[in-house]
Amino acid sequence: MTERGKVLFKEHEKRHKQWEKRDMQFLSRYSKEETDTILKFMQEFNVYLDEQIEQYITDGRESTESR
């Protein structure tokens, strides 16, 4: 890795830790049960979005192929 790459990597690591600390402070206001519900929702929503993206890509291929 170049020197510039090392500097960027360290800066990214530093900021990531700051974001993680900030986010944990935010999430600490919720109970374990609430965070479990939030996590479940986020996981299911990500699956849903992945399916929507895949459908969009598939629909785009089909319309391109029918030209």
C-alpha positions in Angstrom: 0.0 0.0 0.0 1.3 3.5 -0.8 1.9 6.1 1.9 -1.2 8.0 0.7 -3.2 4.8 0.9 -2.0 4.2 4.5 -3.0 7.7 5.5 -6.4 7.3 3.9 -6.9 3.9 5.6 -6.0 5.3 9.0 -8.4 8.3 8.5 -11.2 6.0 7.4 -10.6 3.8 10.5 -10.6 6.9 12.8 -13.9 8.2 11.3 -15.5 4.8 11.4 -14.8 4.5 15.1 -16.3 8.0 15.6 -19.4 7.1 13.6 -19.7 3.8 15.5 -19.5 5.6 18.9 -22.0 8.2 17.8 -24.4 5.6 16.5 -24.1 3.5 19.7 -25.0 6.6 21.8 -28.1 7.1 19.7 -29.1 3.4 19.9 -28.5 3.3 23.7 -31.9 5.0 24.2 -33.7 1.9 23.0 -34.2 -1.3 24.9 -32.9 -4.7 23.8 -36.4 -5.7 22.6 -36.7 -2.4 20.6 -33.3 -2.8 18.9 -34.1 -6.5 18.1 -37.3 -5.2 16.4 -35.4 -2.5 14.5 -32.8 -5.0 13.4 -35.4 -7.5 12.2 -37.1 -4.7 10.3 -33.9 -3.5 8.7 -32.9 -7.0 7.6 -36.3 -7.7 6.1 -36.4 -4.3 4.4 -33.0 -4.9 2.9 -34.2 -8.3 1.5 -37.2 -6.5 0.1 -35.1 -3.8 -1.5 -32.7 -6.4 -3.0 -35.8 -8.1 -4.6 -37.0 -4.8 -6.0 -33.6 -4.0 -7.5 -33.4 -7.5 -9.0 -36.9 -7.1 -10.5 -36.0 -3.6 -11.9 -32.9 -5.1 -13.5 -34.8 -8.0 -14.9 -37.5 -5.8 -16.3 -34.9 -3.6 -17.9 -33.3 -6.6 -19.6 -36.7 -7.8 -20.8 -37.6 -4.4 -22.3 -34.1 -4.1 -24.0 -34.4 -7.6 -25.4 -37.9 -7.0 -26.9 -36.6 -4.1 -29.0 
